[in-house]
Amino acid sequence: MKTKAVLFFFSALIFITLQGCGTGYVNNSGSTGNDIQYDQNNQTPDNQSVAFDQQYNVDDLNQYGDWENYDSYGRVWRPSVAPGWQPFTNGHWAYDGYDWVWVSYEPFGWMVYHYGSWENTPEYGWVWIPEQDAWSPATVDWIYYDDQVAWAPRRAHNRLWSEPWQQDNVHPWVVVPMKDFNRENVISYRMNNDTRNGFEQPKTIERRQPDFKVVQSRVSEPIQTVKIEREPVQRNNVSNVVTPPVDRNPVDQRPPIDRNPQGVKPPENRNPVDQKPPVERNPVGNNQQQPGRNQNAPRVQPQNDKPIYHMQIPPQERQKVDKYRPAVEKNVLIKKAPDNRQNNNDNRQKNNQGKK
């Protein structure tokens, strides 16, 4: 009888051990680095309960757009704008001594034109994709050829637009004559038609930001160098409704295994002295895939230790912004009404307390 009890005990112990070593669910969906992998408690790998895109929820974005879940990009920001709008049009270029900096006439421009990337979607039009990148003078792709300068919003996934002289349905490039490149409200000088036929190549092509000396030789007035100041931004509380994380294993999800079922005693420590530590199943440097992780997706680090900077418009550029921003806000942007749900809830609670 004792022999059968011992055999039963060890059989149960072996079964529990094998169940604990089984592989978990592996998410094989694609990712851009904007996705966050959640555990069963809706926490990120670094125990951060705030989703990645929420790090960018500031008033200027929440008042002029909405957050959407879109395709493999994860959470994207959709600006509320008039039809035909596209990024990097309402503003002008300034030179800081090293780079051409985009000075936007839109209140949210300090964020979406210096961080992240853009995509033109059939459902929402242009959407902004937050990414883990540092502040940039302008998140654009450059090309200048012959006597023309062109720029287009930088795309996600390192994708490229077709050439600006080719015919397509998006027309993401803004092309201006080089002599007008440093003009205020530069969209007024946009070239809508290219003189080339079909896919004819220009004589000279430079796929980088235009050289300062080349631009200066084409424009009539001396280009002034401006000093760009930046200050860290205090992230605000999230005001938009955030979709909860997707259940990564909704079908056939097994219940957690009882590691100590009733009636089964834990194994006796046979070697209490000089006991070796448990073997690390995934030591540093081991490329073995972890259960429950998307092996193809890069690890998303928390954003709390990377500040977001607000670009301060130089004084000599401020008058240009003040000149054009009212018309842009009136004719192009659609400002959302403030979210008063929290205030209404607070007022209801005060009224209920007063009745008591």
N, C-alpha and C positions, 0 to 999 in steps of 0.2 A: 504493500500500500504506500509506504514511504517512497519507494522507487518511482511509482507512477506520479506521485505528487511532485517529485523533483523534476521528472521529465516534463510534466505539464508546465512547471514554472519556467524552465529554460526555453521551452517552445514559445511561450508567450513573450519572453524577453527578446528572442531572436526576431519574432514577427514585428514587434514594436520598433526595434532597431532598423529593420529593413524599410519600414514605412517612413521613418524619419529621414532616411538617406535618399528617398526618391526625389527626382527632379521636379521642380515647380513649373508653373506656367511661364512660357516665354512669349513675349510680344514680338511678333515679326513684322509689325507695320512699319512703314517708312517714317523718318523723322528728319527735321531740319536743324535740330538743336533748340527749337522753340518749344518743343514738347517737354513735359516733366513727367517722370515715371512716379506713380503714387503707390504706396503700400496699402494694406487693408484699412488702415486708420486715416487714409487721405492725407498722409504726410509725405513730404519729399524725402529723398535719400539723406538729406542733411537735417531732417526733422524740422523743416520749414513749412508751415501751413499756408504760406502766401504763394500763389501761383506766379510764374515768371512774368507774365504780362502785367500783373498788378503792380510791379515795381515802377511801371511807367504811367500809372493812373494819376495824373495831375489834372488840375482844374482846366487847363487849356485844352487838353484832349477830351475830357468828359463833356465839356460844354459845346464842343464843335464836332462831335462824332460819337460812334458807338463801337463796342467791341463785339466781334463775331468769331465763331469757330469756323475755320475754312480749310478744307482739304488737308494736305500734309503740312500746312504752315502753322497749324495750331491757332492760337488767338491772334487776331489781326484787328487793326483799328481802321474803321471806315469813316472818312470825313464826311460831314454833311455839307455838301457843296452843290453849286448849280451845275446843270448838264454841260459837258464839254470841258470841265475843269481837269487839269493835270498838275502834278507836282513840279516845282521849280519853274514857275512861270511868273508869279506875282512877287517880284523882287528885283534885285540887281546884284552885280558882282563888285566886290571890293578886294583890294590887294593888301595883305598884311606884311609884305616883305619876303614871304616864302610861298604862300599859296593864295589862290583865288577863293574867297569866302563868300558864301551865299548869304545875303542880307534879305530876309523875307519881310513882306508886308502883311503876312498872316500871323495872328497871335500865337498859333501853335507851331510856327515855323522853326523856332529855336530848338524844338525837340525832334521833329520828324525829318528835318533836312540835315541833321548832324549826327543822327543815330539810325541804325536799322537799314531796311531795304524796302522796295516797293514792288508791287505786282498789279497788273491790269487784269481784272477778273470779269467773266461774263455776268456774274450775279450782282456784284457790288461796284463794279468799276475799279477805280484805283483804291488799293488798300495798303496800309503801312504795316510792316512786319517788324516787331521789336527783336533785337538781337543783342548778344553780349559783346558789343564792340565799344571801343573808346570814342570819345568825341572826335568828329571829323570836320574840316572846314566846309565840306559839302559831300554828301553821299551820292555822287554821280559818276557815270562813265563819261569820259571825255574823248573827243576826236576833233581835230581841226585839219582842214584840207584846203588847198589853194588859198582863197581869201575868205574862208568861212569857218566859223566856230560852232560846234554842236555839243550839247550835253543831254543826258537822259538819266532818269532815276536808276540807281543801282538796283539790280534784281537779286532775289534770293537764289540759293543753290549755285552761285557763281555762274548763272546763266547770262547770255548776251543777247542784246537786241540785234535785229538786222541792221544793215548799214543805212545811214540816214538818206542816202540818195536812192535807195530801193523803195519799191512800192509795197506797203503793207496796210493792215487795217487798224493799227494801233497808233502809229506815228508818235512814238514816245520822245523822239528827238526834238529839241528846240534848236533851230539853226538860224544864226544871225550873221550878217556880214561882219568881218573882223573889225572894221572901222567903227561899228556900233556896239561892240561887245561890252564896253564899260559904261553904257548909257543907263540912266535911271529908268525904271519900269521897262526893262529890256524886252519884254514880250511884244511891245509895240513895234519892234524892228524884226520880228520873226519872219523868216522866208517860208511861205507856204508851198511854193513849187520850186523844184530843182530843175535847172536848165538841162541836165543830162537826160539822155534817152535810155530807159530801162536800167540795166545794171552796169553802165559805163563807169569805169574806175576814174577817180580824180588823178591828177598828175602827181600830187604830193599828199601823203597821209601821215599824220602824227596822232597816235592813240595815247595821248596824255593831255594834261591841262596845258593850255596855250602858254608858250614862253612869253615872259613879261616883256622882253626886249622886242619880240616880234609884234606884240599887240601895241606897244608904245610907238613903234614905227608906222602903224596904220592909223592910229587915232590922232585927232587934231590937237587935243589938250594934254598937258602933262598929267600922268596918273599919280594921284596922291597915295602914299602908304598910310594905312590906318593901323591902330593898335587894338587888338581884340582882347577884351577882358572877359573872364568867365567866373561864375560863382556857383557853388554847390546848391542844389535844389532840395528842399525838404519835401520828401514824398508825402502826399496827402492820403487820407483814408480812401478806400475804394468806394466810389459812389454809384458805379454801374452794377447791374446784376451779373454776377459771374456764374457761368455754367459749372456745376460740380464736376469733378473728374470722372472720366468714363470708367466703368467697371472693367478691369483688364481681363477678367476671367468669369463672365457671367454665366456660362453654360457648364454644367457638370463640375461645378466647383465643390471640392471635397471639404467636409467639415474639419476643423482642426483636430488633430490626433491627441487623445488623452495620453499624456506621457506617464501618468501614474494611475492606471485603472484601479478601481477599488478591489482590494483583496490581494493585489500583487505587491510584494515587498521589493524595494530597490535592492539591487545586487550588493552583496557585502564587499567592502574594500579589502581585497586580498593582499594588497601591497601598500600599506599606508606610508611607509618610509621610502624615500627616494622615488616617489611617484613622478613620472615624466608628464610634462604639460600636454594637453591635447594638441593634436596635429592641426596646423592652420590649413583649412580646406582651400583657401584662396589667398595665398601669400602675395605680397606686393611684387609686381612684375609677371605674375601668372596671367596668361591671356585666356584662361578657361572661362567660359561664359557663366555668369551667375544666374540662378533661377529668378524668373520674374523681371529680368532686365532686357531691354532691347539692345542687343550687341552692336547693332549698326549705328545707334544714336550716340553722339558724344555726350559725356556727362555734363549736366547743367549745374554749374556752380551757383551758390546763392549770390544775389545781387546786392545784398545789404552792405558789402564792403567795397563796392564800386560806386563812387558818387556819380550823379547825373549833373551836368553843368548847364547853366543858363548863360547863353552868350549875351553879353552886354553890347548893345549897338553903339558904336563910336559916335561921339557928339556930331562930327561932321556928316555922319550918315543919318542921324536921327531926323533931321528936317525932311529928308527924302521919304523916310518911312511915314512920318506924320502927314506928309502930303498925299500919299496914295492909300494908306490903310483905311480911312473912312469909306472910300469908294469900294474897296475890296470887301470890307465887312458888310456893306449894304447890298452889293450886286452879286457877290460870289459865295459868301459864307452864309450858312444857316445856323444860327445859334440856338441851342436847345434851352428850354425853360429850366430853371434850377430845380433840383430834386428836393422837394419839400416833404418827402415821406417821413424822414426822421423827425422833422419839426412837428409834423402833425401827430406823430406817435407821442412825442414828448408832451404836446398840449393835451392830448386825450388822457395821458396818465395824470397830469396835474388836475384836470377837471374831475377825474374819478377820485383822486385824493381829497379834493375839496368837498365833494358830495358826502364822503365818509365823515 
